[in-house]
């Protein structure tokens, strides 16, 4: 595909060596992948002449390779131009000849490379004579040797003392420097931020980069899409692929392939190899994975599924288990020397993200941060291959945002000291998903987010969602029975507020450390029950509508969520366990608190509620709607204990009863990331009808733990719509 005889091409500031595959600019090597390099060679072999698209097709893809040629070649040419700093609109190097091909328009100097002899690259070896004393002879002078002085001069003794002091001082200075390096910031100079994207679309990490482009996912109401943007900034361009709902995992060491999960539902999902230049994706065996990455040996991959981590060949054969973790491991990342694997685990029981490290043989598993660390939810780690520094995201103390932190490499800190994290970013945005620029070790790409929501209501006349209550940033909205008052949760702060339906008489009812979720007005309108999610064990709390008398209702030591009042107000049902704190929904059940004068008199389990959560009492009190372990809507008949039925074919979320009790509104969460529509079940006939398709709402619905929805007193659907500012940024130091 290149020239037959090895040649060196020079043009402008560039030099291209066809033999070594290197491209240098002003003597500095620049990164250019194989396919763009092959195209460059074809153009340099015929400067000034048109190289047809057909010739490039033959050079880049074999005849039996199926590929979207136009998209693939366009991607290759874009990467080539990015690497050379050339512009298609105003070219100085490569000209596009419409419908025909491309032409190299800059002057080119061709130099034939010399023929090599001997061992390529072997350095010359020079030797010099060394005088060695004969065996049995010592150059040391014996005490009886007449040539040795019987008394050493005083200046020699003083010289030795000063030498010892100098050595001691040098050692002390080295120790001080090492300790200061360990605890110093990544940079003593201010950070320089640059916004890379400007499209306003919700994004999802990880960010992957080959130095010239950044790859990531964007989330839209119609689903997840893979996109790319130049590392220097510019337009976000879709990455064409036939994969359904693709999720990026890892970039290959050569920067030409990405490990990608694809398929409906939540991981583990089929694992694919996706070429960045437009070739067809390739399924990796029968692997179902939650995350994956390349091993130090490029013929091996590491992947996680459930609680396990495996090492497997690149074709998906010969899997070997490396570790079984207590939580669910993802974020797999090898150290530059290939000796250690780091990852984070999601543990539903304590609701935590934690970074871990182990050796390449699966031994010496240990938490990366000490238990005394003030950092929470540490995850998203990535190594800088050039410096050995490790970057990750975490929350510090009581801060709501995440920042990027760094751990210095072992070689730059004292061996017996701990790996003390150093803060790299410090707001005001929440920064996450760090990715190292392989072409610049002092640059990271990160996601910067300013979270905000907009409360919207479905307008039946126009079929559109319009701002409600001025579009306040709120979720979990609930109305008093008389329809005059509203309780809501501020997003993303988690404080409970109440106000009148016209927005007046607004009052904040809870303050940190309480973090409220899913408020429910009591039937008499005097108090509000809600879930406090601030601690490891969630609890049901009760507070007056004036913000006084906060008290816990759920049993101590037991996780509880989703409170719902009986119509007479003397009982409060709740989910005994919630999805965030247990990974076995079949063990769920619904409990009922029996109340008298605001005090719990006894706790019972609702008959027939095994495996159910998210209870919703009907306005009549005769039925209880809930969700089962398969995320299906289930309706219990409480009046006779029979006639229970489950609505199959849909995965339901946030069920809500209509005011008359004839309908149950719910989200269709068949795609768990993005609800596709709001449906309603007509209870008498058990028929389902579509209320609204959500693809056209513009921005994604969201919520603290899942995208929330509810109903107004006149049964108009409410959503918490994402209007967050979320873009990709460059951070340099």
C-alpha positions as CSV (number, residue, x, y, z in Angstrom):
1,X,0.0,0.0,0.0
2,X,3.0,2.3,0.4
3,X,5.9,2.9,-2.0
4,X,7.9,-0.1,-3.0
5,X,11.4,1.3,-2.1
6,X,11.7,3.0,1.3
7,X,11.6,6.8,0.9
8,X,11.6,9.9,3.0
9,X,9.2,12.7,1.9
10,X,9.5,16.3,3.0
11,X,7.0,19.1,2.6
12,X,6.7,22.3,4.5
13,X,7.6,21.5,8.2
14,X,6.8,17.8,7.8
15,X,9.0,14.8,7.1
16,X,7.4,11.3,6.4
17,X,9.5,8.1,6.6
18,X,7.7,5.4,4.6
19,X,10.0,2.7,6.2
20,X,9.4,3.4,9.9
21,X,5.9,4.8,9.5
22,X,6.9,8.0,11.3
23,X,5.6,11.5,10.6
24,X,7.5,14.4,12.1
25,X,6.7,18.1,12.2
26,X,9.6,20.4,12.9
27,X,11.5,17.3,14.1
28,X,8.7,16.3,16.6
29,X,6.9,13.1,16.0
30,X,3.1,13.4,15.5
31,X,0.6,10.6,15.9
32,X,-1.0,9.4,12.7
33,X,-2.9,6.1,12.6
34,X,-2.3,3.4,10.0
35,X,-5.1,4.1,7.5
36,X,-4.5,7.9,7.4
37,X,-0.8,7.2,7.0
38,X,-1.4,4.8,4.1
39,X,-3.5,7.5,2.4
40,X,-0.8,10.1,3.0
41,X,1.8,7.8,1.3
42,X,-0.5,7.2,-1.7
43,X,-0.9,11.0,-2.1
44,X,2.9,11.7,-1.6
45,X,3.8,9.1,-4.3
46,X,1.8,11.1,-6.9
47,X,2.1,14.8,-5.8
48,X,0.0,17.1,-8.0
49,X,-2.0,14.2,-9.4
50,X,-5.5,13.0,-8.5
51,X,-5.6,9.8,-6.5
52,X,-9.0,8.4,-7.2
53,X,-11.4,7.2,-4.4
54,X,-11.4,3.8,-6.1
55,X,-7.6,3.5,-5.7
56,X,-7.9,4.5,-2.0
57,X,-10.7,1.9,-1.6
58,X,-8.5,-0.8,-2.9
59,X,-5.6,0.4,-0.7
60,X,-7.5,0.6,2.5
61,X,-10.0,-2.2,2.4
62,X,-9.7,-5.7,0.9
63,X,-12.3,-6.8,-1.6
64,X,-14.1,-9.1,0.9
65,X,-14.3,-6.5,3.6
66,X,-17.8,-5.0,4.1
67,X,-17.7,-1.3,4.9
68,X,-19.6,1.9,4.4
69,X,-16.9,3.2,2.0
70,X,-18.0,6.8,1.8
71,X,-18.3,7.2,5.6
72,X,-15.1,5.3,6.2
73,X,-13.0,7.2,3.7
74,X,-14.4,10.5,4.9
75,X,-13.4,9.6,8.5
76,X,-9.9,8.6,7.4
77,X,-9.5,11.9,5.4
78,X,-10.7,13.9,8.4
79,X,-8.3,12.2,10.7
80,X,-5.5,12.8,8.2
81,X,-6.3,16.5,7.9
82,X,-6.6,16.8,11.7
83,X,-3.1,15.2,12.1
84,X,-1.5,17.5,9.6
85,X,-3.5,20.6,10.6
86,X,-5.0,21.0,7.2
87,X,-8.5,22.4,6.5
88,X,-10.8,20.9,3.8
89,X,-12.4,24.4,3.3
90,X,-9.1,26.1,2.8
91,X,-6.5,23.4,2.0
92,X,-2.8,24.0,1.9
93,X,-1.8,20.3,1.6
94,X,-4.6,18.1,0.4
95,X,-7.2,19.2,-2.1
96,X,-10.6,17.5,-2.5
97,X,-11.5,16.9,-6.1
98,X,-15.3,16.5,-6.0
99,X,-16.6,13.0,-7.1
100,X,-13.1,12.0,-8.2
101,X,-10.6,11.8,-5.3
102,X,-7.9,13.8,-3.7
103,X,-4.7,15.6,-4.7
104,X,-1.6,16.6,-2.8
105,X,-1.0,20.2,-3.7
106,X,2.1,21.2,-1.6
107,X,5.7,20.9,-3.0
108,X,7.2,17.5,-2.1
109,X,10.9,16.5,-1.8
110,X,11.5,12.8,-2.1
111,X,14.7,11.3,-0.7
112,X,15.6,7.6,-1.2
113,X,16.4,6.0,2.2
114,X,19.8,4.4,2.5
115,X,20.1,0.6,2.5
116,X,20.8,-0.7,6.0
117,X,23.5,-3.2,6.8
118,X,24.1,-5.1,10.0
119,X,21.7,-5.0,12.9
120,X,19.2,-2.1,12.4
121,X,19.4,0.4,15.1
122,X,22.3,-1.2,16.9
123,X,24.6,1.4,18.4
124,X,28.4,1.4,17.9
125,X,30.3,-0.2,20.7
126,X,33.6,1.4,21.8
127,X,36.0,-0.1,24.4
128,X,38.9,1.3,26.3
129,X,41.5,-0.5,28.3
130,X,41.0,-0.9,32.1
131,X,43.9,-1.7,34.4
132,X,43.0,-4.5,36.8
133,X,45.4,-5.5,39.6
134,X,46.8,-9.0,39.5
135,X,45.0,-11.6,41.6
136,X,46.3,-11.8,45.1
137,X,47.6,-8.2,45.0
138,X,46.0,-5.3,46.8
139,X,46.5,-1.7,46.2
140,X,45.7,-0.9,49.8
141,X,48.8,0.2,51.8
142,X,49.4,-2.0,54.9
143,X,50.2,-0.4,58.2
144,X,53.8,-1.4,58.0
145,X,54.3,0.0,54.6
146,X,56.9,2.7,54.7
147,X,55.1,4.8,52.1
148,X,52.1,5.3,54.4
149,X,52.2,8.2,56.8
150,X,52.0,7.3,60.4
151,X,49.9,10.4,61.3
152,X,47.2,11.6,58.8
153,X,47.3,15.3,58.1
154,X,44.5,17.3,59.9
155,X,43.2,18.8,56.7
156,X,42.3,15.2,55.5
157,X,40.2,14.6,58.6
158,X,38.5,17.9,58.3
159,X,37.8,17.1,54.6
160,X,36.1,13.8,55.6
161,X,33.9,15.6,58.1
162,X,32.8,18.1,55.5
163,X,32.2,15.4,53.0
164,X,29.9,13.5,55.4
165,X,28.0,16.6,56.2
166,X,27.6,17.4,52.5
167,X,26.3,13.8,51.9
168,X,23.9,14.1,54.8
169,X,22.6,17.4,53.6
170,X,22.1,16.1,50.1
171,X,20.1,13.1,51.4
172,X,18.0,15.4,53.5
173,X,17.3,17.7,50.6
174,X,16.3,14.7,48.4
175,X,13.8,13.6,51.1
176,X,12.3,17.1,51.4
177,X,11.9,17.3,47.6
178,X,10.3,13.8,47.4
179,X,7.8,14.6,50.2
180,X,7.0,18.0,48.6
181,X,6.5,16.4,45.2
182,X,4.1,13.9,46.8
183,X,1.9,16.6,48.4
184,X,2.2,19.3,45.8
185,X,-0.5,20.0,43.2
186,X,-0.3,18.5,39.7
187,X,0.7,22.0,38.6
188,X,2.0,25.1,40.3
189,X,0.5,27.2,37.5
190,X,-3.2,28.0,37.0
191,X,-5.3,25.5,35.1
192,X,-6.4,26.5,31.6
193,X,-9.9,25.4,30.7
194,X,-11.2,25.4,27.1
195,X,-14.7,24.4,26.1
196,X,-14.6,21.7,23.4
197,X,-18.3,21.1,22.6
198,X,-21.2,23.6,22.5
199,X,-24.2,21.6,21.4
200,X,-26.1,21.5,24.7
201,X,-26.9,17.8,24.4
202,X,-26.7,15.5,27.5
203,X,-23.5,13.4,27.4
204,X,-22.3,10.2,29.0
205,X,-18.8,9.0,29.7
206,X,-16.3,7.6,29.4
207,X,-14.5,9.9,27.2
208,X,-12.1,8.2,24.8
209,X,-9.4,10.0,22.8
210,X,-6.7,9.1,20.3
211,X,-5.1,12.5,20.6
212,X,-6.8,14.1,17.6
213,X,-10.4,13.3,18.4
214,X,-12.6,12.6,21.4
215,X,-15.3,10.0,21.4
216,X,-18.3,9.8,23.8
217,X,-22.0,9.1,23.9
218,X,-24.9,11.6,23.8
219,X,-28.3,10.9,25.3
220,X,-31.4,12.0,23.5
221,X,-35.1,11.1,23.9
222,X,-34.8,8.8,21.0
223,X,-31.8,6.9,22.5
224,X,-28.0,6.8,22.9
225,X,-25.7,7.8,20.1
226,X,-22.0,7.7,19.5
227,X,-20.4,10.9,18.5
228,X,-16.9,12.5,18.0
229,X,-15.4,15.9,18.1
230,X,-11.9,17.2,17.3
231,X,-9.6,17.5,20.3
232,X,-9.2,21.2,19.5
233,X,-12.9,21.8,19.5
234,X,-15.6,22.1,16.8
235,X,-18.8,20.4,15.6
236,X,-20.0,17.2,17.3
237,X,-20.3,14.6,14.5
238,X,-22.2,11.3,14.8
239,X,-20.2,8.2,14.5
240,X,-22.1,5.9,12.2
241,X,-22.7,2.4,13.5
242,X,-25.2,-0.4,13.1
243,X,-24.9,-1.2,16.9
244,X,-28.0,-0.6,19.0
245,X,-27.7,1.6,22.0
246,X,-23.9,1.5,22.0
247,X,-21.8,2.3,25.2
248,X,-18.1,3.0,24.9
249,X,-15.6,1.2,27.1
250,X,-12.0,1.5,26.0
251,X,-9.8,2.8,23.2
252,X,-7.1,0.4,21.8
253,X,-3.5,1.3,22.3
254,X,-3.1,2.1,18.6
255,X,-6.2,4.3,18.7
256,X,-8.0,2.6,15.8
257,X,-10.6,0.5,17.6
258,X,-12.9,0.8,20.6
259,X,-14.4,-1.8,22.9
260,X,-18.2,-1.1,22.9
261,X,-21.2,-2.7,24.7
262,X,-24.4,-2.7,22.6
263,X,-28.0,-4.0,23.0
264,X,-31.2,-3.3,24.8
265,X,-31.5,-3.1,28.6
266,X,-28.9,-2.8,31.3
267,X,-25.4,-4.5,31.3
268,X,-24.1,-7.1,31.1
269,X,-24.4,-6.7,27.3
270,X,-22.7,-8.2,24.2
271,X,-19.1,-6.9,23.7
272,X,-18.0,-5.6,20.3
273,X,-14.9,-4.3,18.6
274,X,-15.8,-1.1,16.8
275,X,-13.2,0.4,14.3
276,X,-13.2,4.2,14.4
277,X,-12.6,4.5,10.6
278,X,-16.0,3.1,9.6
279,X,-15.4,-0.7,9.3
280,X,-18.1,-3.1,10.4
281,X,-18.1,-3.9,14.1
282,X,-17.1,-7.4,15.3
283,X,-18.7,-9.3,18.1
284,X,-16.2,-10.7,20.6
285,X,-17.2,-14.3,21.2
286,X,-20.3,-14.8,23.3
287,X,-19.1,-12.4,26.0
288,X,-21.7,-10.5,28.0
289,X,-19.9,-7.6,29.9
290,X,-20.5,-4.6,32.1
291,X,-17.2,-3.0,31.1
292,X,-14.0,-4.0,29.2
293,X,-10.5,-2.7,28.5
294,X,-7.3,-3.8,26.7
295,X,-4.6,-5.6,28.7
296,X,-0.9,-4.7,28.5
297,X,-0.7,-7.6,26.1
298,X,-2.8,-6.2,23.1
299,X,-3.9,-9.8,22.3
300,X,-5.8,-10.0,25.7
301,X,-8.8,-8.1,27.1
302,X,-10.1,-7.7,30.6
303,X,-13.8,-7.5,31.2
304,X,-16.3,-7.5,34.1
305,X,-19.7,-9.2,34.4
306,X,-21.7,-9.1,37.5
307,X,-19.3,-9.4,40.5
308,X,-16.5,-11.0,38.4
309,X,-13.5,-9.8,36.4
310,X,-12.1,-12.0,33.6
311,X,-9.1,-12.0,31.3
312,X,-9.8,-13.3,27.8
313,X,-8.2,-13.5,24.4
314,X,-9.1,-10.8,21.9
315,X,-11.3,-13.2,19.9
316,X,-13.3,-14.0,23.1
317,X,-11.8,-17.4,23.8
318,X,-10.1,-18.9,26.9
319,X,-11.6,-16.7,29.6
320,X,-10.0,-16.9,33.0
321,X,-11.5,-15.4,36.1
322,X,-9.2,-12.9,37.8
323,X,-11.4,-11.8,40.8
324,X,-14.8,-11.9,42.4
325,X,-15.6,-8.6,44.0
326,X,-18.2,-7.7,46.7
327,X,-19.7,-5.0,44.6
328,X,-20.1,-4.6,40.8
329,X,-16.8,-3.7,39.2
330,X,-16.4,-1.3,36.2
331,X,-14.0,1.4,35.1
332,X,-11.2,-1.2,34.4
333,X,-7.8,0.5,33.9
334,X,-4.3,-1.0,33.7
335,X,-1.2,0.7,35.0
336,X,1.3,1.8,32.3
337,X,3.8,-0.9,33.4
338,X,1.0,-3.6,33.2
339,X,1.5,-4.7,36.8
340,X,-1.7,-3.4,38.4
341,X,-5.3,-3.2,37.6
342,X,-7.5,-0.5,39.0
343,X,-11.3,-0.3,38.9
344,X,-14.3,1.0,40.9
345,X,-17.2,-1.0,42.3
346,X,-20.8,-0.1,42.9
347,X,-22.0,-1.6,46.1
348,X,-25.8,-1.3,46.4
349,X,-25.8,-2.1,50.2
350,X,-23.9,1.1,51.3
351,X,-24.8,2.9,48.1
352,X,-21.2,3.7,47.3
353,X,-18.6,3.9,44.5
354,X,-15.1,2.9,45.6
355,X,-11.8,2.6,43.8
356,X,-9.8,-0.6,44.1
357,X,-6.4,-2.0,43.0
358,X,-5.0,-5.5,42.5
359,X,-1.9,-7.1,40.9
360,X,-2.1,-8.5,37.4
361,X,-2.3,-12.1,38.8
362,X,-5.4,-11.2,40.8
363,X,-3.7,-11.0,44.2
364,X,-3.2,-8.2,46.8
365,X,-6.7,-6.6,46.4
366,X,-6.9,-3.4,48.4
367,X,-8.9,-0.1,48.4
368,X,-7.0,2.6,46.6
369,X,-8.0,5.3,49.1
370,X,-7.7,4.8,52.9
371,X,-10.9,4.4,54.9
372,X,-10.2,7.7,56.6
373,X,-10.3,9.6,53.3
374,X,-12.9,12.3,53.1
375,X,-13.5,11.6,49.4
376,X,-16.8,9.9,48.5
377,X,-18.0,8.1,45.4
378,X,-14.5,7.8,43.9
379,X,-14.6,6.4,40.3
380,X,-13.7,6.9,36.7
381,X,-10.0,6.4,37.0
382,X,-7.5,6.7,34.1
383,X,-3.7,6.5,34.1
384,X,-1.4,8.9,32.3
385,X,0.9,6.6,30.4
386,X,3.6,9.3,30.0
387,X,3.9,10.4,33.6
388,X,2.4,7.5,35.6
389,X,-0.1,9.9,37.4
390,X,-3.6,8.5,38.1
391,X,-6.7,10.7,37.6
392,X,-10.1,10.0,39.0
393,X,-13.4,11.7,40.0
394,X,-14.7,12.0,43.5
395,X,-16.8,14.1,45.9
396,X,-15.0,15.8,48.8
397,X,-16.8,16.1,52.2
398,X,-20.3,17.5,51.9
399,X,-19.9,18.9,48.4
400,X,-22.6,17.9,45.9
401,X,-20.3,18.2,42.9
402,X,-17.5,15.9,41.7
403,X,-14.0,17.1,40.9
404,X,-11.0,15.5,39.3
405,X,-8.3,14.3,41.6
406,X,-4.8,13.0,40.9
407,X,-2.5,10.5,42.6
408,X,1.2,11.0,41.9
409,X,3.2,8.0,40.4
410,X,5.1,5.9,42.9
411,X,8.4,7.1,41.4
412,X,7.6,10.6,42.5
413,X,6.8,10.1,46.1
414,X,8.4,8.5,49.1
415,X,7.8,4.7,49.0
416,X,6.6,4.5,52.6
417,X,4.0,7.3,52.3
418,X,0.4,6.8,51.2
419,X,-0.9,7.7,47.8
420,X,-2.3,11.1,48.9
421,X,-4.9,12.4,46.3
422,X,-4.4,16.0,45.1
423,X,-7.3,18.0,43.9
424,X,-7.0,19.1,40.2
425,X,-10.3,20.9,39.6
426,X,-12.4,22.9,42.1
427,X,-15.7,23.7,40.6
428,X,-17.8,25.6,39.9
429,X,-18.9,22.9,37.4
430,X,-19.1,19.2,38.4
431,X,-16.2,17.6,36.5
432,X,-16.1,13.9,35.7
433,X,-14.9,11.2,33.2
434,X,-11.3,12.3,32.9
435,X,-9.4,11.2,29.7
436,X,-5.7,11.8,29.0
437,X,-4.6,13.3,25.8
438,X,-2.1,10.8,24.5
439,X,-0.4,13.6,22.5
440,X,0.0,16.0,25.5
441,X,0.6,14.5,29.0
442,X,-0.4,17.9,30.5
443,X,-3.9,17.9,29.1
444,X,-7.1,16.1,30.2
445,X,-10.5,16.0,28.6
446,X,-13.4,16.0,31.1
447,X,-17.1,16.4,31.2
448,X,-18.2,19.6,32.9
449,X,-21.8,19.7,34.2
450,X,-24.0,22.4,35.8
451,X,-27.0,20.3,36.8
452,X,-30.4,21.9,36.5
453,X,-33.9,20.7,35.8
454,X,-37.1,22.3,34.5
455,X,-40.6,21.3,35.8
456,X,-42.9,20.9,32.8
457,X,-46.6,20.0,32.4
458,X,-48.2,18.3,29.4
459,X,-50.5,20.8,27.6
460,X,-53.3,18.7,26.2
461,X,-54.3,21.2,23.5
462,X,-50.9,21.5,21.9
463,X,-49.5,18.0,23.0
464,X,-46.3,19.8,24.2
465,X,-44.7,20.0,27.6
466,X,-44.7,23.6,28.9
467,X,-43.0,25.1,32.0
468,X,-44.9,24.6,35.2
469,X,-44.5,26.9,38.3
470,X,-42.2,29.0,36.2
471,X,-40.1,26.0,35.2
472,X,-38.5,25.6,38.7
473,X,-35.7,23.1,39.1
474,X,-37.8,20.4,40.9
475,X,-38.8,16.8,41.0
476,X,-41.0,14.5,43.1
477,X,-44.0,16.9,43.0
478,X,-47.0,16.0,45.1
479,X,-50.3,17.9,45.6
480,X,-52.4,18.1,48.7
481,X,-55.8,16.4,48.5
482,X,-57.6,19.8,48.1
483,X,-55.2,20.7,45.2
484,X,-54.2,24.0,46.9
485,X,-50.7,23.1,48.0
486,X,-47.6,21.6,46.4
487,X,-44.7,19.7,47.9
488,X,-41.5,19.3,45.8
489,X,-37.9,18.4,46.0
490,X,-35.3,21.0,44.8
491,X,-33.0,19.5,42.1
492,X,-30.2,18.7,42.6
493,X,-30.0,19.9,46.2
494,X,-32.5,17.5,47.7
495,X,-34.3,20.0,50.0
496,X,-38.0,19.6,50.6
497,X,-40.2,22.7,49.8
498,X,-43.8,23.5,49.8
499,X,-45.9,26.4,48.3
500,X,-49.3,27.2,47.0
501,X,-50.2,26.0,43.4
502,X,-49.7,29.6,42.2
503,X,-46.1,29.5,43.6
504,X,-46.8,31.9,46.5
505,X,-46.1,31.2,50.3
506,X,-43.0,29.2,49.4
507,X,-41.2,27.7,52.4
508,X,-38.2,25.4,52.7
509,X,-38.9,22.5,55.1
510,X,-35.7,20.5,55.3
511,X,-32.0,21.4,55.5
512,X,-28.7,19.4,55.1
513,X,-27.7,16.9,56.2
514,X,-31.3,15.7,55.4
515,X,-31.7,14.8,51.7
516,X,-35.4,14.4,50.9
517,X,-36.9,12.2,48.1
518,X,-40.5,11.4,47.0
519,X,-42.7,13.6,49.3
520,X,-46.3,12.6,50.0
521,X,-49.0,14.9,51.5
522,X,-51.1,13.4,54.3
523,X,-54.8,13.3,53.5
524,X,-55.5,16.0,56.1
525,X,-52.9,18.3,54.5
526,X,-51.1,18.9,57.9
527,X,-47.9,16.9,57.3
528,X,-45.7,15.4,54.6
529,X,-44.0,12.0,54.6
530,X,-40.8,11.6,52.6
531,X,-37.7,9.4,52.2
532,X,-34.5,10.6,53.7
533,X,-31.7,9.3,51.5
534,X,-28.8,11.0,53.3
535,X,-27.6,7.9,55.1
536,X,-26.6,4.4,54.2
537,X,-30.0,3.2,55.5
538,X,-32.9,5.1,53.9
539,X,-35.7,6.1,56.3
540,X,-39.3,7.4,56.1
541,X,-39.6,10.8,57.8
542,X,-42.6,12.9,58.7
543,X,-42.6,16.7,59.0
544,X,-45.4,19.2,59.4
545,X,-46.4,21.5,56.5
546,X,-44.9,24.3,58.5
547,X,-41.5,22.6,58.7
548,X,-41.6,21.5,62.4
549,X,-41.7,18.2,64.3
550,X,-39.4,16.2,62.0
551,X,-39.4,12.5,63.1
552,X,-38.7,9.1,61.8
553,X,-41.5,6.6,61.2
554,X,-39.9,3.6,59.6
555,X,-38.3,0.9,61.9
556,X,-34.8,1.6,62.9
557,X,-32.0,-0.1,61.0
558,X,-34.4,-1.1,58.1
559,X,-34.1,0.5,54.6
560,X,-37.4,2.1,53.5
561,X,-38.6,4.0,50.5
562,X,-41.7,5.1,48.5
563,X,-44.2,6.1,51.2
564,X,-47.9,6.1,50.3
565,X,-50.9,7.1,52.4
566,X,-54.2,5.3,52.8
567,X,-57.2,7.5,51.9
568,X,-58.2,7.8,55.6
569,X,-54.7,8.7,56.7
570,X,-54.4,6.2,59.5
571,X,-51.8,4.0,57.6
572,X,-48.7,4.6,55.6
573,X,-47.3,1.9,53.3
574,X,-43.8,1.8,52.0
575,X,-41.3,-0.4,50.1
576,X,-39.4,-2.5,52.6
577,X,-36.3,-2.4,50.5
578,X,-35.4,-0.3,47.5
579,X,-33.5,-0.7,44.3
580,X,-30.6,1.3,45.4
581,X,-29.9,-0.9,48.4
582,X,-30.5,-4.4,47.2
583,X,-29.6,-6.3,44.0
584,X,-32.3,-9.0,44.5
585,X,-35.7,-7.4,43.9
586,X,-37.4,-10.8,44.5
587,X,-36.8,-10.3,48.2
588,X,-38.8,-7.0,48.3
589,X,-42.1,-6.6,50.1
590,X,-44.5,-3.8,51.2
591,X,-44.9,-2.9,54.8
592,X,-47.7,-0.9,56.5
593,X,-47.3,1.5,59.4
594,X,-50.4,1.8,61.5
595,X,-50.7,5.3,63.0
596,X,-52.6,6.9,65.8
597,X,-52.1,10.6,66.6
598,X,-49.0,10.6,64.4
599,X,-47.4,7.7,66.3
600,X,-46.7,4.3,64.9
601,X,-48.7,1.7,66.8
602,X,-47.6,-1.4,64.8
603,X,-46.0,-2.6,61.6
604,X,-47.4,-5.3,59.3
605,X,-46.5,-6.8,56.0
606,X,-49.1,-6.4,53.2
607,X,-50.3,-9.9,52.1
608,X,-49.3,-10.9,48.6
609,X,-46.6,-8.2,48.3
610,X,-43.6,-10.4,48.1
611,X,-41.3,-9.2,45.4
612,X,-43.1,-5.8,45.1
613,X,-41.9,-2.2,45.6
614,X,-43.0,1.4,44.8
615,X,-46.5,1.0,46.3
616,X,-49.3,3.5,45.4
617,X,-52.6,3.4,47.3
618,X,-55.6,4.0,45.1
619,X,-57.9,7.0,46.0
620,X,-60.7,4.5,47.0
621,X,-58.3,2.4,49.2
622,X,-59.4,-0.8,47.5
623,X,-56.3,-1.3,45.4
624,X,-52.5,-1.1,45.7
625,X,-50.4,-0.5,42.6
626,X,-46.8,-1.6,42.7
627,X,-43.8,-2.8,40.6
628,X,-42.5,-6.4,40.7
629,X,-39.0,-7.8,40.3
630,X,-39.3,-7.8,36.5
631,X,-40.3,-4.0,36.6
632,X,-43.8,-4.9,35.6
633,X,-46.9,-3.1,36.9
634,X,-48.9,-5.2,39.4
635,X,-52.2,-4.3,41.0
636,X,-53.4,-5.9,44.3
637,X,-57.1,-6.0,45.2
638,X,-57.1,-5.1,48.9
639,X,-60.8,-5.6,49.4
640,X,-60.9,-9.3,48.8
641,X,-57.3,-10.4,48.6
642,X,-57.9,-11.8,45.1
643,X,-58.1,-10.5,41.6
644,X,-54.4,-9.5,41.6
645,X,-53.0,-9.1,38.1
646,X,-49.7,-8.1,36.5
647,X,-49.4,-6.1,33.3
648,X,-46.8,-7.8,31.1
649,X,-45.0,-6.5,28.1
650,X,-43.9,-3.2,29.7
651,X,-41.3,-2.1,32.2
652,X,-43.0,0.4,34.4
653,X,-41.7,3.4,36.4
654,X,-43.3,5.9,38.8
655,X,-46.9,4.7,38.7
656,X,-49.5,7.4,39.6
657,X,-53.3,7.0,40.2
658,X,-55.7,9.4,38.4
659,X,-57.9,11.4,40.8
660,X,-60.9,9.2,40.1
661,X,-58.9,6.0,40.6
662,X,-59.9,4.6,37.2
663,X,-56.4,5.0,35.6
664,X,-52.8,4.2,36.5
665,X,-50.3,6.4,34.7
666,X,-46.8,5.1,34.4
667,X,-43.5,5.4,32.4
668,X,-42.6,2.8,29.8
669,X,-39.0,2.0,30.9
670,X,-38.2,-0.8,28.4
671,X,-35.1,1.3,27.7
672,X,-34.0,1.9,31.3
673,X,-31.9,4.9,30.5
674,X,-34.6,6.9,28.7
675,X,-38.4,6.3,29.2
676,X,-39.9,6.2,25.8
677,X,-43.5,7.1,26.6
678,X,-46.1,7.7,29.3
679,X,-48.9,5.2,29.3
680,X,-52.0,4.7,31.3
681,X,-53.9,1.5,32.3
682,X,-57.7,1.7,32.4
683,X,-58.4,-0.5,35.5
684,X,-61.9,-1.7,34.7
685,X,-61.0,-3.1,31.3
686,X,-57.2,-3.6,31.9
687,X,-56.5,-1.8,28.6
688,X,-53.4,0.3,28.0
689,X,-53.3,3.5,26.0
690,X,-50.5,5.9,25.1
691,X,-50.7,9.3,26.7
692,X,-47.6,10.9,25.1
693,X,-44.5,9.7,23.2
694,X,-41.4,11.3,24.8
695,X,-39.2,11.5,21.8
696,X,-40.3,15.0,20.9
697,X,-39.9,16.6,24.3
698,X,-36.5,18.1,23.3
699,X,-34.5,17.4,26.4
700,X,-34.3,14.2,28.5
701,X,-36.4,13.7,31.6
702,X,-34.3,13.2,34.7
703,X,-34.3,12.8,38.4
704,X,-32.0,12.0,41.3
705,X,-32.1,8.3,40.9
706,X,-34.2,7.9,37.8
707,X,-36.1,10.2,35.5
708,X,-39.2,11.2,37.5
709,X,-42.8,11.8,36.4
710,X,-46.1,12.6,38.2
711,X,-49.6,14.0,37.8
712,X,-51.3,17.4,38.4
713,X,-54.7,17.4,40.2
714,X,-56.4,17.4,36.7
715,X,-54.3,14.3,35.6
716,X,-51.9,16.2,33.4
717,X,-48.5,14.4,33.3
718,X,-45.6,16.3,34.9
719,X,-41.9,15.8,34.1
720,X,-38.6,16.9,35.4
721,X,-36.8,18.0,32.2
722,X,-33.1,18.2,31.9
723,X,-31.8,21.7,31.1
724,X,-28.3,21.1,32.5
725,X,-25.3,22.6,30.9
726,X,-23.0,19.6,30.0
727,X,-20.1,19.9,27.7
728,X,-16.6,18.5,27.1
729,X,-13.7,20.6,28.3
730,X,-10.0,20.6,28.0
731,X,-7.9,21.1,31.2
732,X,-4.3,22.0,30.7
733,X,-1.5,22.9,33.2
